[in-house]
Amino acid sequence: MREINVNGEKVIIRKANKSDAKELVEYVNIIGGQSDFLTFGVGEFNISIEEEEKIIENSLKKDNKLFIIAEYKGEIIGNLNFSGGLRQRTAHTGEFGVSVLKEYWGNKIGEELVNYLINWSEETGIIRKINLRVRTDNERGICLYKKLGFVEEGMLKREFLIDDKFYDSLMMGLLIN
């Protein structure tokens, strides 16, 4: 668990637990309508509370998975979900997704969530490379990832299709030594 200060108030970053499932489902349905930079839009993330509980339980059981939330005044305002490879040859690497409620953008909550992942990877020694994909027009996201040490590794053309318009994704990675 980590605490950060946002506008003079305490934000807690902690591992998700099964009792967070209902609020996480509600949270995801909100953020789906707040940004086109996510891999899903409004109503596209159809997961039941029971399915979310299983996802959380699975992340707690695996050494190469991490599911964390940012909590402000008892409300989930951000999350990060990292999954490592399923097989021995790829278990040391994985990819994450991160999101923050729009009203909290600009408060470094996303940065703190990613820093938590990096620190966790360094401390456990299990994850040796962190990957991500970010839309090429998400300048704030790309700037943040570069600030944290991620480097560009390639581009995926037509990765997103939103309102009949294609968007490319930048592949980025961070080596953990």
PAVOBA-202258 format. One line per 3 residues: number of its first residue (from 1); their letters; for each residue x, y, z of N, C-alpha, C, O. Coordinates in Angstrom, 3 decimals. Layout:
PAVOBA-202258
NUM> a> X:Y:Z:X:Y:Z:X:Y:Z:X:Y:Z | ...
end
This chain:
PAVOBA-202258
1> mre> 0.846:-1.180:0.000:0.000:0.000:0.000:0.888:1.239:0.000:1.953:1.265:0.617 | 0.425:2.251:-0.700:1.140:3.521:-0.779:0.125:4.651:-0.662:-0.994:4.542:-1.163 | 0.510:5.717:-0.012:-0.342:6.892:0.090:0.306:8.046:-0.651:1.516:8.256:-0.566
4> inv> -0.521:8.798:-1.385:-0.051:10.006:-2.057:-0.997:11.138:-1.681:-2.099:10.898:-1.187 | -0.565:12.356:-1.914:-1.355:13.530:-1.577:-1.921:14.143:-2.854:-1.174:14.438:-3.786 | -3.232:14.336:-2.899:-3.894:14.985:-4.022:-4.772:16.091:-3.456:-5.727:15.828:-2.725
7> nge> -4.439:17.324:-3.800:-5.189:18.488:-3.310:-5.327:18.483:-1.790:-6.389:18.800:-1.255 | -4.264:18.127:-1.112:-4.283:18.110:0.348:-5.007:16.920:0.953:-5.150:16.833:2.173 | -5.463:16.004:0.113:-6.188:14.827:0.585:-5.379:13.566:0.287:-4.565:13.537:-0.636
10> kvi> -5.618:12.532:1.081:-4.895:11.271:0.949:-5.546:10.366:-0.098:-6.749:10.109:-0.052 | -4.727:9.887:-1.046:-5.135:8.872:-2.010:-4.331:7.620:-1.681:-3.109:7.675:-1.543 | -5.017:6.504:-1.558:-4.376:5.234:-1.229:-4.255:4.395:-2.491:-5.225:4.226:-3.229
13> irk> -3.072:3.875:-2.731:-2.868:2.917:-3.817:-2.613:1.574:-3.163:-1.698:1.421:-2.354 | -3.442:0.599:-3.531:-3.363:-0.716:-2.895:-3.778:-1.798:-3.878:-4.360:-1.524:-4.927 | -3.462:-3.036:-3.511:-3.908:-4.164:-4.314:-5.424:-4.283:-4.214:-6.011:-4.074:-3.153
16> ank> -6.040:-4.621:-5.332:-7.494:-4.851:-5.342:-7.791:-6.130:-4.577:-6.962:-7.039:-4.515 | -8.976:-6.189:-4.000:-9.424:-7.420:-3.360:-10.841:-7.732:-3.827:-11.508:-6.900:-4.442 | -11.276:-8.922:-3.529:-12.558:-9.431:-4.027:-13.721:-8.487:-3.710:-14.650:-8.357:-4.507
19> sda> -13.670:-7.837:-2.562:-14.767:-6.942:-2.175:-14.822:-5.668:-3.019:-15.788:-4.911:-2.927 | -13.794:-5.423:-3.842:-13.792:-4.257:-4.736:-14.528:-4.518:-6.047:-14.740:-3.590:-6.827 | -14.915:-5.751:-6.299:-15.432:-6.146:-7.619:-16.618:-5.304:-8.081:-16.620:-4.825:-9.215
22> kel> -17.606:-5.115:-7.248:-18.798:-4.366:-7.661:-18.439:-2.937:-8.037:-18.870:-2.432:-9.073 | -17.647:-2.287:-7.190:-17.260:-0.904:-7.480:-16.364:-0.816:-8.714:-16.447:0.153:-9.469 | -15.507:-1.822:-8.927:-14.660:-1.827:-10.122:-15.482:-1.949:-11.399:-15.181:-1.287:-12.393
25> vey> -16.508:-2.782:-11.384:-17.385:-2.909:-12.550:-18.054:-1.558:-12.837:-18.132:-1.132:-13.989 | -18.528:-0.898:-11.798:-19.143:0.430:-11.959:-18.125:1.448:-12.473:-18.427:2.248:-13.359 | -16.924:1.408:-11.910:-15.840:2.312:-12.314:-15.528:2.148:-13.808:-15.445:3.136:-14.538
28> vni> -15.359:0.914:-14.254:-15.007:0.648:-15.646:-16.112:1.141:-16.580:-15.820:1.646:-17.664 | -17.355:1.003:-16.181:-18.449:1.494:-17.017:-18.446:3.013:-17.119:-18.904:3.563:-18.120 | -17.941:3.696:-16.106:-17.830:5.156:-16.161:-16.680:5.572:-17.065:-16.854:6.403:-17.956
31> igg> -15.496:4.990:-16.835:-14.328:5.445:-17.598:-14.426:5.102:-19.075:-13.800:5.758:-19.909 | -15.205:4.081:-19.404:-15.389:3.733:-20.816:-15.953:4.881:-21.628:-15.742:4.949:-22.838 | -16.664:5.780:-20.978:-17.234:6.940:-21.658:-16.433:8.211:-21.481:-16.846:9.273:-21.947
34> qsd> -15.286:8.122:-20.811:-14.521:9.338:-20.521:-13.300:9.533:-21.409:-12.734:10.625:-21.446 | -12.890:8.503:-22.118:-11.691:8.623:-22.939:-11.754:7.664:-24.119:-12.144:6.505:-23.977 | -11.366:8.166:-25.278:-11.259:7.309:-26.452:-9.914:6.603:-26.514:-9.667:5.836:-27.445
37> flt> -9.038:6.846:-25.541:-7.724:6.205:-25.527:-7.754:4.811:-24.922:-6.748:4.103:-24.970 | -8.871:4.404:-24.361:-8.998:3.067:-23.794:-9.339:2.053:-24.891:-9.744:2.429:-25.991 | -9.171:0.776:-24.578:-9.473:-0.268:-25.564:-10.957:-0.618:-25.599:-11.362:-1.525:-26.325
40> fgv> -11.758:0.087:-24.830:-13.199:-0.162:-24.781:-13.930:1.160:-24.594:-13.386:2.131:-24.068 | -15.173:1.163:-25.039:-16.018:2.339:-24.884:-17.191:2.030:-23.959:-17.220:0.989:-23.302 | -18.134:2.925:-23.917:-19.308:2.776:-23.057:-20.026:1.475:-23.378:-20.333:1.199:-24.537
43> gef> -20.290:0.682:-22.360:-21.053:-0.547:-22.506:-20.307:-1.706:-23.151:-20.900:-2.763:-23.364 | -19.029:-1.543:-23.468:-18.272:-2.606:-24.143:-17.541:-3.542:-23.182:-17.077:-4.606:-23.590 | -17.439:-3.166:-21.952:-16.697:-3.968:-20.974:-17.706:-4.743:-20.135:-17.951:-4.427:-18.971
46> nis> -18.284:-5.764:-20.759:-19.374:-6.513:-20.137:-18.843:-7.623:-19.235:-18.702:-8.770:-19.660 | -18.554:-7.271:-17.999:-18.081:-8.241:-17.027:-19.014:-8.183:-15.822:-19.350:-7.108:-15.326 | -19.419:-9.355:-15.367:-20.274:-9.412:-14.177:-19.415:-9.227:-12.929:-18.188:-9.313:-12.987
49> iee> -20.061:-8.977:-11.827:-19.358:-8.842:-10.551:-18.630:-10.142:-10.229:-17.496:-10.116:-9.751 | -19.274:-11.273:-10.489:-18.656:-12.575:-10.228:-17.411:-12.786:-11.088:-16.406:-13.309:-10.607 | -17.475:-12.380:-12.363:-16.309:-12.497:-13.239:-15.177:-11.590:-12.756:-14.010:-11.979:-12.779
52> eek> -15.529:-10.387:-12.321:-14.521:-9.462:-11.803:-13.882:-10.018:-10.529:-12.677:-9.870:-10.326 | -14.676:-10.650:-9.680:-14.129:-11.284:-8.471:-13.095:-12.344:-8.845:-12.049:-12.450:-8.204 | -13.388:-13.126:-9.882:-12.453:-14.161:-10.324:-11.169:-13.553:-10.882:-10.078:-14.075:-10.648
55> iie> -11.297:-12.459:-11.615:-10.120:-11.770:-12.155:-9.235:-11.282:-11.008:-8.015:-11.442:-11.046 | -9.850:-10.694:-10.002:-9.096:-10.195:-8.850:-8.445:-11.353:-8.101:-7.262:-11.290:-7.767 | -9.210:-12.408:-7.835:-8.658:-13.568:-7.130:-7.478:-14.165:-7.893:-6.467:-14.531:-7.295
58> nsl> -7.611:-14.260:-9.214:-6.551:-14.799:-10.049:-5.290:-13.936:-9.953:-4.177:-14.459:-9.894 | -5.470:-12.622:-9.940:-4.308:-11.734:-9.855:-3.599:-11.870:-8.513:-2.384:-11.692:-8.432 | -4.342:-12.180:-7.473:-3.739:-12.342:-6.148:-2.992:-13.667:-6.009:-2.102:-13.793:-5.168
61> kkd> -3.348:-14.652:-6.830:-2.736:-15.977:-6.748:-1.471:-16.111:-7.595:-0.639:-16.977:-7.325 | -1.318:-15.274:-8.606:-0.206:-15.397:-9.547:0.912:-14.424:-9.179:0.661:-13.261:-8.864 | 2.142:-14.915:-9.224:3.303:-14.081:-8.910:3.559:-13.002:-9.954:4.165:-11.974:-9.652
64> nkl> 3.097:-13.235:-11.186:3.393:-12.283:-12.254:2.167:-11.479:-12.688:2.076:-11.044:-13.836 | 1.238:-11.287:-11.772:0.063:-10.443:-12.030:-0.063:-9.428:-10.912:0.285:-9.696:-9.762 | -0.567:-8.262:-11.270:-0.785:-7.206:-10.291:-2.044:-6.449:-10.675:-2.206:-6.040:-11.825
67> fii> -2.926:-6.267:-9.718:-4.161:-5.520:-9.919:-4.252:-4.536:-8.762:-4.498:-4.926:-7.621 | -4.050:-3.253:-9.065:-4.066:-2.234:-8.015:-5.112:-1.173:-8.315:-5.518:-0.979:-9.461 | -5.535:-0.497:-7.263:-6.503:0.584:-7.401:-5.995:1.815:-6.668:-5.206:1.721:-5.728
70> aey> -6.463:2.964:-7.117:-6.268:4.225:-6.405:-7.618:4.557:-5.779:-8.646:4.570:-6.457 | -7.598:4.822:-4.491:-8.834:5.039:-3.737:-8.768:6.404:-3.040:-7.797:6.716:-2.351 | -9.809:7.202:-3.233:-9.888:8.537:-2.648:-11.223:8.657:-1.907:-12.294:8.522:-2.500
73> kge> -11.138:8.907:-0.624:-12.333:9.015:0.220:-13.245:7.798:0.052:-14.469:7.925:0.004 | -12.629:6.620:-0.036:-13.380:5.376:-0.142:-13.902:5.043:-1.528:-14.592:4.038:-1.699 | -13.585:5.870:-2.526:-14.063:5.660:-3.897:-12.885:5.292:-4.800:-11.810:5.882:-4.696
76> iig> -13.092:4.316:-5.686:-12.066:3.960:-6.661:-12.013:5.041:-7.734:-13.009:5.333:-8.396 | -10.827:5.629:-7.891:-10.654:6.700:-8.884:-9.624:6.340:-9.952:-9.415:7.100:-10.897 | -8.980:5.179:-9.802:-8.004:4.748:-10.795:-7.663:3.287:-10.594:-7.874:2.732:-9.516
79> nln> -7.135:2.667:-11.637:-6.680:1.286:-11.497:-5.597:0.963:-12.518:-5.431:1.646:-13.528 | -4.876:-0.096:-12.215:-3.864:-0.633:-13.115:-3.934:-2.142:-12.999:-3.973:-2.695:-11.900 | -3.948:-2.801:-14.155:-3.995:-4.257:-14.189:-2.845:-4.741:-15.071:-2.788:-4.424:-16.259
82> fsg> -1.927:-5.515:-14.475:-0.773:-6.050:-15.185:-0.878:-7.562:-15.219:-1.174:-8.192:-14.204 | -0.634:-8.149:-16.386:-0.625:-9.607:-16.534:0.652:-10.046:-17.204:0.991:-9.584:-18.294 | 1.357:-10.944:-16.544:2.558:-11.536:-17.107:2.204:-12.712:-18.001:1.062:-13.169:-18.029
85> glr> 3.192:-13.189:-18.722:2.997:-14.307:-19.645:2.545:-15.568:-18.930:2.828:-15.765:-17.748 | 1.837:-16.420:-19.662:1.262:-17.636:-19.091:2.235:-18.803:-19.035:2.053:-19.725:-18.241 | 3.259:-18.772:-19.866:4.205:-19.882:-19.946:5.563:-19.464:-19.399:5.876:-18.276:-19.318
88> qrt> 6.364:-20.457:-19.025:7.657:-20.206:-18.407:8.527:-19.252:-19.241:9.210:-18.392:-18.685 | 8.503:-19.401:-20.545:9.367:-18.593:-21.403:8.941:-17.132:-21.485:9.742:-16.273:-21.856 | 7.696:-16.845:-21.145:7.216:-15.460:-21.216:6.690:-14.941:-19.876:6.154:-13.835:-19.815
91> aht> 6.832:-15.706:-18.825:6.306:-15.316:-17.507:7.002:-14.078:-16.944:6.458:-13.415:-16.061 | 8.188:-13.763:-17.440:8.971:-12.623:-16.945:8.551:-11.288:-17.558:9.050:-10.237:-17.155 | 7.647:-11.324:-18.518:7.229:-10.108:-19.207:5.711:-10.055:-19.256:5.042:-11.084:-19.154
94> gef> 5.179:-8.867:-19.410:3.732:-8.725:-19.477:3.338:-7.326:-19.888:4.182:-6.474:-20.166 | 2.031:-7.107:-19.919:1.469:-5.842:-20.386:0.460:-5.333:-19.374:-0.164:-6.111:-18.651 | 0.309:-4.021:-19.332:-0.644:-3.438:-18.393:-1.563:-2.441:-19.074:-1.279:-1.932:-20.158
97> gvs> -2.669:-2.182:-18.403:-3.582:-1.111:-18.751:-3.782:-0.271:-17.511:-3.805:-0.797:-16.398 | -3.925:1.023:-17.689:-4.097:1.937:-16.554:-5.163:2.959:-16.918:-5.284:3.361:-18.075 | -5.932:3.373:-15.920:-6.951:4.395:-16.150:-7.198:5.168:-14.868:-6.957:4.683:-13.763
100> vlk> -7.691:6.393:-15.052:-8.027:7.278:-13.936:-9.300:8.018:-14.320:-9.463:8.423:-15.472 | -10.199:8.195:-13.366:-11.410:8.977:-13.631:-11.022:10.377:-14.118:-10.077:10.980:-13.610 | -11.748:10.876:-15.088:-11.404:12.136:-15.746:-11.261:13.298:-14.768:-10.380:14.141:-14.939
103> eyw> -12.098:13.353:-13.763:-12.030:14.487:-12.830:-10.730:14.505:-12.022:-10.430:15.499:-11.361 | -9.964:13.423:-12.068:-8.697:13.352:-11.335:-7.479:13.384:-12.248:-6.352:13.244:-11.773 | -7.689:13.567:-13.564:-6.568:13.694:-14.483:-5.715:14.893:-14.061:-6.238:15.879:-13.540
106> gnk> -4.422:14.804:-14.283:-3.518:15.903:-13.975:-3.025:15.918:-12.538:-2.306:16.835:-12.141 | -3.404:14.910:-11.747:-2.985:14.839:-10.347:-1.907:13.776:-10.105:-1.628:13.424:-8.959 | -1.307:13.269:-11.179:-0.224:12.281:-11.122:-0.649:10.922:-10.562:0.195:10.139:-10.128
109> ige> -1.947:10.644:-10.572:-2.426:9.357:-10.069:-2.007:8.234:-11.009:-1.549:7.188:-10.551 | -2.156:8.435:-12.313:-1.702:7.436:-13.277:-0.208:7.179:-13.148:0.241:6.034:-13.198 | 0.552:8.245:-12.983:2.001:8.107:-12.805:2.320:7.284:-11.562:3.205:6.429:-11.594
112> elv> 1.611:7.535:-10.477:1.843:6.781:-9.240:1.472:5.309:-9.395:2.147:4.435:-8.850 | 0.407:5.035:-10.133:0.024:3.642:-10.383:1.113:2.918:-11.172:1.466:1.785:-10.844 | 1.645:3.567:-12.210:2.697:2.940:-13.010:3.973:2.797:-12.178:4.660:1.779:-12.271
115> nyl> 4.295:3.802:-11.369:5.465:3.700:-10.486:5.328:2.533:-9.518:6.308:1.845:-9.232 | 4.130:2.308:-9.017:3.879:1.172:-8.125:4.218:-0.129:-8.855:4.883:-1.005:-8.301 | 3.755:-0.249:-10.106:4.054:-1.433:-10.915:5.562:-1.611:-11.108:6.085:-2.716:-10.961
118> inw> 6.248:-0.531:-11.435:7.698:-0.602:-11.652:8.393:-1.039:-10.361:9.237:-1.934:-10.384 | 8.043:-0.415:-9.244:8.654:-0.771:-7.954:8.367:-2.217:-7.582:9.252:-2.926:-7.104 | 7.138:-2.653:-7.798:6.752:-4.039:-7.515:7.585:-4.999:-8.361:8.056:-6.024:-7.867
121> see> 7.764:-4.659:-9.636:8.566:-5.498:-10.536:10.012:-5.582:-10.062:10.607:-6.660:-10.063 | 10.570:-4.459:-9.661:11.955:-4.441:-9.178:12.097:-5.216:-7.870:13.067:-5.949:-7.679 | 11.133:-5.054:-6.978:11.214:-5.703:-5.666:11.035:-7.217:-5.748:11.730:-7.960:-5.055
124> tgi> 10.121:-7.673:-6.577:9.862:-9.112:-6.654:10.904:-9.830:-7.494:11.215:-10.992:-7.233 | 11.449:-9.150:-8.502:12.424:-9.770:-9.388:11.824:-10.756:-10.372:12.553:-11.402:-11.124 | 10.520:-10.878:-10.378:9.839:-11.834:-11.261:9.642:-11.242:-12.655:9.857:-11.926:-13.657
127> irk> 9.238:-9.989:-12.722:8.994:-9.315:-13.993:10.268:-8.604:-14.420:10.817:-7.792:-13.674 | 10.732:-8.913:-15.622:11.987:-8.341:-16.128:11.752:-7.368:-17.279:12.677:-6.692:-17.731 | 10.472:-7.300:-17.761:10.135:-6.355:-18.815:8.644:-6.047:-18.742:7.806:-6.942:-18.629
130> inl> 8.341:-4.754:-18.812:6.951:-4.290:-18.795:6.644:-3.705:-20.170:7.383:-2.859:-20.673 | 5.555:-4.160:-20.770:5.122:-3.679:-22.080:3.822:-2.897:-21.959:3.057:-3.062:-21.010 | 3.598:-2.045:-22.946:2.321:-1.339:-23.040:2.080:-0.950:-24.479:2.996:-0.914:-25.300
133> rvr> 0.834:-0.663:-24.763:0.435:-0.109:-26.051:-0.333:1.163:-25.765:-1.195:1.194:-24.886 | -0.022:2.207:-26.503:-0.671:3.501:-26.311:-0.966:4.089:-27.684:-0.143:4.002:-28.596 | -2.135:4.683:-27.823:-2.470:5.298:-29.117:-1.446:6.369:-29.458:-1.003:7.118:-28.587
136> tdn> -1.076:6.434:-30.724:-0.034:7.374:-31.144:-0.435:8.837:-30.961:0.435:9.707:-30.927 | -1.718:9.124:-30.842:-2.152:10.507:-30.625:-2.380:10.817:-29.142:-2.855:11.902:-28.808 | -2.051:9.885:-28.260:-2.167:10.116:-26.820:-0.851:10.717:-26.316:-0.044:10.041:-25.678
139> erg> -0.661:11.984:-26.615:0.603:12.656:-26.315:0.909:12.690:-24.819:2.059:12.503:-24.422 | -0.102:12.925:-23.990:0.128:12.959:-22.538:0.589:11.602:-22.028:1.507:11.517:-21.212 | -0.049:10.542:-22.513:0.341:9.197:-22.098:1.756:8.860:-22.538:2.548:8.352:-21.744
142> icl> 2.082:9.136:-23.792:3.413:8.844:-24.314:4.472:9.622:-23.531:5.520:9.077:-23.184 | 4.197:10.881:-23.259:5.130:11.715:-22.494:5.359:11.125:-21.097:6.496:11.067:-20.628 | 4.298:10.693:-20.443:4.417:10.088:-19.116:5.256:8.816:-19.179:6.167:8.633:-18.371
145> ykk> 4.959:7.947:-20.121:5.683:6.683:-20.212:7.172:6.918:-20.491:8.022:6.238:-19.916 | 7.489:7.869:-21.362:8.893:8.189:-21.619:9.554:8.733:-20.354:10.694:8.382:-20.049 | 8.850:9.579:-19.626:9.375:10.131:-18.372:9.732:9.013:-17.398:10.703:9.127:-16.649
148> lgf> 8.953:7.936:-17.404:9.168:6.815:-16.495:10.180:5.800:-17.031:10.450:4.790:-16.380 | 10.736:6.063:-18.206:11.798:5.212:-18.731:11.398:4.258:-19.839:12.245:3.520:-20.343 | 10.137:4.250:-20.232:9.696:3.382:-21.325:10.262:3.910:-22.647:10.406:5.118:-22.837
151> vee> 10.577:2.987:-23.550:11.086:3.367:-24.864:10.168:2.816:-25.951:9.502:1.797:-25.768 | 10.149:3.509:-27.075:9.343:3.077:-28.216:9.969:1.833:-28.832:11.183:1.763:-29.022 | 9.119:0.847:-29.143:9.628:-0.399:-29.718:8.988:-0.749:-31.053:9.476:-1.630:-31.759
154> gml> 7.921:-0.083:-31.403:7.271:-0.392:-32.676:5.897:0.236:-32.753:5.425:0.875:-31.812 | 5.268:0.040:-33.899:3.937:0.599:-34.100:3.017:-0.458:-34.688:3.410:-1.232:-35.561 | 1.794:-0.475:-34.198:0.753:-1.344:-34.734:-0.230:-0.463:-35.493:-0.868:0.414:-34.912
157> kre> -0.343:-0.697:-36.765:-1.239:0.090:-37.611:-2.689:-0.357:-37.414:-2.968:-1.540:-37.221 | -3.597:0.603:-37.467:-5.035:0.352:-37.397:-5.425:-0.480:-36.165:-6.286:-1.354:-36.255 | -4.809:-0.214:-35.046:-5.067:-0.965:-33.818:-6.450:-0.659:-33.237:-7.088:-1.527:-32.641
160> fli> -6.904:0.583:-33.417:-8.212:1.006:-32.918:-9.088:1.425:-34.094:-8.597:1.955:-35.090 | -10.386:1.183:-33.966:-11.364:1.693:-34.929:-12.474:2.348:-34.115:-13.259:1.669:-33.454 | -12.525:3.664:-34.171:-13.504:4.428:-33.393:-14.239:5.359:-34.347:-13.624:6.177:-35.030
163> ddk> -15.548:5.228:-34.385:-16.379:6.059:-35.264:-15.857:6.059:-36.703:-15.720:7.107:-37.334 | -15.569:4.853:-37.202:-15.102:4.655:-38.573:-13.750:5.298:-38.877:-13.420:5.520:-40.042 | -12.973:5.594:-37.851:-11.638:6.145:-38.048:-10.621:5.226:-37.377:-10.811:4.804:-36.236
166> fyd> -9.527:4.916:-38.104:-8.476:4.059:-37.572:-7.440:4.875:-36.811:-7.142:6.018:-37.156 | -6.893:4.248:-35.755:-5.817:4.847:-34.965:-4.725:3.794:-34.776:-5.005:2.607:-34.609 | -3.489:4.255:-34.808:-2.345:3.373:-34.609:-1.961:3.340:-33.131:-2.276:4.257:-32.372
169> slm> -1.272:2.262:-32.737:-0.759:2.132:-31.374:0.753:2.078:-31.401:1.361:1.458:-32.274 | 1.339:2.738:-30.431:2.773:2.698:-30.221:3.047:1.622:-29.180:2.422:1.600:-28.119 | 3.974:0.740:-29.485:4.382:-0.280:-28.514:5.581:0.287:-27.771:6.529:0.782:-28.381
172> mgl> 5.525:0.208:-26.437:6.608:0.713:-25.600:6.994:-0.354:-24.585:6.181:-1.212:-24.240 | 8.214:-0.301:-24.115:8.665:-1.277:-23.142:9.650:-0.675:-22.158:10.309:0.327:-22.438 | 9.734:-1.315:-20.995:10.668:-0.911:-19.949:11.356:-2.166:-19.436:10.702:-3.103:-18.979
175> lin> 12.696:-2.175:-19.518:13.460:-3.294:-19.010:13.656:-3.120:-17.512:14.009:-2.034:-17.050 | 13.427:-4.190:-16.749:13.610:-4.180:-15.304:14.855:-5.004:-15.015:14.898:-6.195:-15.326 | 15.857:-4.389:-14.430:17.124:-5.089:-14.152:17.234:-5.471:-12.697:18.232:-6.065:-12.288
end
